């Protein structure tokens, strides 16, 4: 006769051990300062321009035609589309492609504004490289790779914010002076950098009050 093998009984699944309730509430996330700083940017950038000496081409509200084409995924956009750009759409572009891309919500008060404005004016990658060049002087493990990630943010937290603001201004000015357009645009670039630095230091001072 055939031998009948009885399968083993299923083993009971142990219940997870309940975790103790935290004794203190979690630290609240830092409120985003994007709304406040993008309002400042609106005053800086102004409206539609198409300066033949500007390599960025036609620009409106600080958004170049190349940026708008990339944002909308349409390489056939024209300067008429740039001219028609609304501030509401510009704000969405600034938050996604500049503020979030530069991890500004994770940066110290004041430093966030300066990094954001550099990203808008000189490029997201360059803003990250400026910041990384600075913190690498304090932490040799930081690579200047143009991406503000967890390692860069951890290194940023070890440098006094006011010092970061001043050193970012220096990196920014050295970059501007290296450009062929410095003789034409230099005064305006310096005024912008000076104003943003002053506001960043004021933000930092008020955050400690």
N, C-alpha and C positions, 0 to 999 in steps of 0.2 A: 504493500500500500504506500501511496505518496506521503511524504513527511510534510506536515503543515508547520510552517515557521511563523510563529506569532511575532508581529513587529513590536518593537519596544514602544512603551507608552511615551507620548510626547512629554518633554520636560517643561515644567512651568517656567514662564518668562518672569524673571525677577522684576519687581516694580522699581522704578527709579527712586533713589533716595531723595526726599524733598530737600530743597536748598533752603537754608535759613533766610529769613527776611533781612534785607539790609538794615543796619542800625541807623544809617544816615541816608538822606535822599541823594540821588546822583547829582553831580555838578551840572548845572544848566549849560547848554551850548551858548557860545558867545553870539549875541545878536549880530546879524549881518549889517555891515555899514554901507552896503552897496548903494542903497537909495540916496544916502547923504552925499557920497562921493560922486556918483554919476550926475547929480545936480550941479556940482562944481564943474564937472567936465563939460556939461552943456554950455556953461558960460565961456569956457575956454575955446571950444571947437567952432562954434558959430555955424554959419549956413553953407550954401553951395559955393564952391570955388573950382576953377579949372586953370591953374597956373601952369603955363607951358614949361616953367623951370622946375616944377615939382614932378619927380619921377613917379609919384603915386597916381598921377592922372587926375581926372575929375573926382571931387570929394564933396560929400555933404554930411554935416553933423559929425565930421571926423571919420566917416566911413568911406574908404576908397572904392573905386569901381571893382577892383580885384576882390576886395573883401566881400562886397555885396554879391558878386557873381558866385563866389564860393559859398556864401551863406544860403543863397537861394538855389544853388545847384544849376545855374543857368549861365553858360559862358557867353551867351549872346546878348546879355544886358547892355544897354547903352548909357551914355551920360544923361539921357532923359530919364531913365529909371533911377539913376542916382539922385537927380534933382528932385524927383517925386518921393524920395525916401522920407517916411514919417519919423518923428522922434520916438514914438512907441516902438517901432521896429528897431530903430537904432539902439534903444535900451536893451532889447532882447539880445541883439548882437553883442553889445558890450558885456552883458552878464555872462553869456555862454562862451564867447571866443576870447575874452580878455580877463574878466574878473574870476570866473570859475577856472579857466585854463591856467591862471597864475596862482591858484590856491589862496586867493586873497582873504577868504573868510578864516583861514587858519593862521594868518600873519598878525603880528601885534598891531595895535591901533597906531595909526600914523604911517607905519611901514606899509600897511595895506594900500593906502592912498598913493604913496610914492611908487610902489611897484606897479600898481594898476595904471597910473598915468604914463610911466615909462613903457609899459606893454602897449598901450594905445599909440604912443608917439614914436616909439623906436622898435616895437615888435615884442611879442610874448617871449620868444626864445631869448632875445637879448636881455630883457628884464630879468629872466631867470638866471642867465649867465652872470649878470652884474651881481645879483644877490649871492650866488654860489661862489663867485670870485672873492667876495668879502668874507663869507663864513668859512671858506677853505683856509683862510689865514689863521683861524682859531681851531679848526678841525681838519687835519690833513687827509682824513678819509673821504671828504666830500669831493665828488667828481663834478666838474663843470660841464654838465651834459644838457643844459637848457631846459630841464624839467624839474619843477618844484614838487618833490615828493616827500615821503615821510622822513628820510634821512636829512634832507635839506631843512625841513621844518624843525626837526629836533636840534639841528645845529643853530638855526636862527634863534631858538629859545635861550641859547647860552650867551648871546651877544646883547648888550644893552640897546634897546630900541632906538634911543636918540643917536647912538653911535652908528647904527645901521642907516638911519635917515641921512646923516651927514655923509657917510661913505657912499651911499647910493647916488647922492648928488654929485660927488666927485667922479664916480664911474661914468655917470651920465654926461657930464661936461667934457670929460676926456674923449668920449665917443663922438660927441657933436663936433669937437674941434678937429677930429680926424677926417671929417667929411669935406668933400669939395664944395658943398653948398654953405659951409660955415660963413664965408664972407657975406653971403646974401641973407641967410636966415639966422645967423648966429645970435644977433641981439634978441630976436623973438624967442629963440630956443632958451636962451639964458633967463629971460624974464619969466618964461613958463616954469623952468626948473626952480628958479628962486622962489616963485610964488607957491609952488607945490611943497617945497621943502619947509617953508614957513608955516603953511597950514598943517603939514604933517607933525611938526614939532608942537604946534599949538594943540592939535588933537591929542597927542601923547601927554602933554601937560594937563589937559582937562580930564583925561581918563584917570589920572592919579589923584585928582582933587577929591 
